[in-house]
Protein backbone atom coordinates (compact mmCIF):
# COMPACT_ATOMS: atom_id res chain seq x y z
CA UNK A 1 0.00 0.00 0.00
CA UNK A 2 2.86 2.39 0.79
CA UNK A 3 4.28 1.63 -2.63
CA UNK A 4 1.09 2.70 -4.48
CA UNK A 5 0.78 5.81 -2.29
CA UNK A 6 4.32 6.86 -3.24
CA UNK A 7 3.57 6.18 -6.86
CA UNK A 8 0.33 8.14 -6.70
CA UNK A 9 2.11 11.02 -4.93
CA UNK A 10 4.91 10.88 -7.45
CA UNK A 11 2.45 10.99 -10.36
CA UNK A 12 0.53 13.88 -8.81
CA UNK A 13 3.72 15.85 -8.15
CA UNK A 14 5.14 15.10 -11.59
CA UNK A 15 1.86 16.00 -13.26
CA UNK A 16 1.67 19.27 -11.34
CA UNK A 17 5.24 20.13 -12.26
CA UNK A 18 4.56 19.30 -15.91
CA UNK A 19 1.42 21.47 -15.93
CA UNK A 20 3.28 24.37 -14.30
CA UNK A 21 6.17 24.06 -16.75
CA UNK A 22 3.85 23.96 -19.73
CA UNK A 23 1.92 26.98 -18.47
CA UNK A 24 5.15 28.94 -18.08
CA UNK A 25 6.09 28.32 -21.71
CA UNK A 26 9.21 26.31 -20.87
CA UNK A 27 8.06 23.38 -23.00
CA UNK A 28 7.79 25.58 -26.08
CA UNK A 29 10.99 25.56 -28.20
CA UNK A 30 13.15 28.64 -27.78
CA UNK A 31 12.34 31.29 -30.36
CA UNK A 32 14.37 34.31 -31.35
CA UNK A 33 11.42 36.62 -31.97
CA UNK A 34 12.50 40.24 -31.74
CA UNK A 35 16.22 39.43 -32.03
CA UNK A 36 17.95 42.82 -32.25
CA UNK A 37 20.49 43.53 -34.99
CA UNK A 38 24.19 43.65 -34.13
CA UNK A 39 25.48 47.24 -34.00
CA UNK A 40 28.81 48.07 -35.63
CA UNK A 41 31.64 48.26 -33.11
CA UNK A 42 33.83 51.30 -32.67
CA UNK A 43 37.08 50.76 -34.58
CA UNK A 44 35.62 47.82 -36.49
CA UNK A 45 36.09 49.46 -39.89
CA UNK A 46 39.74 50.42 -39.26
CA UNK A 47 41.87 49.40 -42.27
CA UNK A 48 38.83 47.98 -44.09
CA UNK A 49 39.50 47.21 -47.77
CA UNK A 50 36.26 46.82 -49.75
CA UNK A 51 36.01 43.78 -51.99
CA UNK A 52 38.52 41.44 -50.36
CA UNK A 53 38.51 38.16 -52.31
CA UNK A 54 36.86 34.96 -51.06
CA UNK A 55 39.72 32.69 -50.01
CA UNK A 56 40.27 29.17 -48.67
CA UNK A 57 42.71 30.53 -46.05
CA UNK A 58 44.58 33.75 -45.28
CA UNK A 59 48.36 33.20 -45.27
CA UNK A 60 49.87 30.18 -43.55
CA UNK A 61 46.98 29.61 -41.16
CA UNK A 62 47.08 28.24 -37.62
CA UNK A 63 44.39 30.53 -36.16
CA UNK A 64 40.63 30.13 -36.66
CA UNK A 65 38.08 32.93 -36.96
CA UNK A 66 34.51 31.63 -36.82
CA UNK A 67 30.96 32.63 -36.03
CA UNK A 68 27.37 32.75 -37.16
CA UNK A 69 25.15 35.03 -39.21
CA UNK A 70 21.43 35.33 -38.43
CA UNK A 71 18.59 37.56 -39.53
CA UNK A 72 17.31 40.17 -37.08
CA UNK A 73 13.79 39.55 -35.82
CA UNK A 74 13.32 35.82 -36.27
CA UNK A 75 16.95 34.70 -35.84
CA UNK A 76 16.92 32.55 -38.98
CA UNK A 77 20.41 31.42 -40.09
CA UNK A 78 21.59 33.15 -43.26
CA UNK A 79 23.34 30.96 -45.82
CA UNK A 80 25.71 32.30 -48.49
CA UNK A 81 26.54 35.55 -46.70
CA UNK A 82 29.97 37.07 -47.31
CA UNK A 83 32.05 37.86 -44.21
CA UNK A 84 35.35 39.72 -44.63
CA UNK A 85 38.09 39.09 -42.06
CA UNK A 86 41.38 40.91 -41.40
CA UNK A 87 43.80 41.41 -38.52
CA UNK A 88 47.32 42.25 -37.42
CA UNK A 89 49.00 38.82 -37.55
CA UNK A 90 52.38 37.14 -37.48
CA UNK A 91 52.42 37.56 -41.28
CA UNK A 92 51.23 41.13 -41.78
CA UNK A 93 49.48 44.27 -40.65
CA UNK A 94 45.77 45.10 -40.74
CA UNK A 95 46.30 47.47 -43.67
CA UNK A 96 48.11 44.88 -45.83
CA UNK A 97 45.91 43.46 -48.62
CA UNK A 98 47.35 39.97 -48.01
CA UNK A 99 46.01 40.16 -44.42
CA UNK A 100 42.42 40.39 -45.75
CA UNK A 101 40.13 37.65 -47.01
CA UNK A 102 36.47 36.72 -47.11
CA UNK A 103 34.41 33.56 -46.68
CA UNK A 104 30.77 32.55 -47.11
CA UNK A 105 28.37 31.17 -44.51
CA UNK A 106 27.13 27.58 -44.86
CA UNK A 107 23.49 26.41 -44.85
CA UNK A 108 23.36 26.93 -41.05
CA UNK A 109 24.72 30.49 -41.21
CA UNK A 110 28.12 29.38 -39.88
CA UNK A 111 31.45 30.71 -41.17
CA UNK A 112 35.00 29.61 -40.42
CA UNK A 113 38.26 30.84 -41.92
CA UNK A 114 41.85 29.92 -41.07
CA UNK A 115 44.43 32.69 -40.89
CA UNK A 116 47.83 33.43 -39.28
CA UNK A 117 48.03 33.92 -35.52
CA UNK A 118 46.62 37.28 -34.42
CA UNK A 119 49.10 39.41 -32.46
CA UNK A 120 48.49 42.55 -30.38
CA UNK A 121 48.08 45.86 -32.17
CA UNK A 122 47.78 48.95 -29.98
CA UNK A 123 48.15 46.66 -26.94
CA UNK A 124 45.20 44.37 -27.74
CA UNK A 125 45.02 41.18 -29.78
CA UNK A 126 41.87 41.63 -31.87
CA UNK A 127 40.32 40.75 -35.19
CA UNK A 128 38.15 42.65 -37.64
CA UNK A 129 35.12 41.28 -39.42
CA UNK A 130 32.62 42.86 -41.77
CA UNK A 131 29.36 41.92 -43.37
CA UNK A 132 29.31 44.11 -46.47
CA UNK A 133 27.30 42.37 -49.18
CA UNK A 134 24.42 44.82 -49.47
CA UNK A 135 21.34 42.65 -48.83
CA UNK A 136 21.53 43.64 -45.16
CA UNK A 137 22.94 46.69 -43.37
CA UNK A 138 26.76 46.71 -43.22
CA UNK A 139 28.17 45.71 -39.82
CA UNK A 140 31.79 45.96 -38.66
CA UNK A 141 33.00 44.01 -35.61
CA UNK A 142 36.25 44.27 -33.65
CA UNK A 143 36.28 41.44 -31.07
CA UNK A 144 39.18 41.45 -28.60
CA UNK A 145 40.86 38.19 -27.60
CA UNK A 146 41.18 37.23 -23.94
CA UNK A 147 44.83 36.32 -24.50
CA UNK A 148 47.30 36.74 -27.35
CA UNK A 149 47.99 33.00 -27.08
CA UNK A 150 44.38 32.10 -28.03
CA UNK A 151 44.22 30.22 -31.33
CA UNK A 152 40.62 31.06 -32.22
CA UNK A 153 38.11 33.87 -31.99
CA UNK A 154 34.33 33.89 -32.52
CA UNK A 155 32.10 36.69 -33.71
CA UNK A 156 28.36 36.58 -34.31
CA UNK A 157 26.28 38.77 -36.61
CA UNK A 158 22.56 39.50 -36.44
CA UNK A 159 21.74 41.39 -39.63
CA UNK A 160 18.96 43.83 -40.42
CA UNK A 161 17.59 43.85 -43.99
CA UNK A 162 18.25 47.04 -45.94
Secondary structure, 3 states (H helix, E strand, C coil): CHHHHHHHHHHHHHHHHHHHHHHHCCCCCCCCCCECCCCCCCCCCCCCCCCCCECCECCCCCEEEEEEEEECECCCECCCCEEEEEECECCECCCCHHHEEEEECCCCCEEEEEECCECCECCECEEEEEECCCCECCEEECCECCCCCCCEEEEEEEECEC
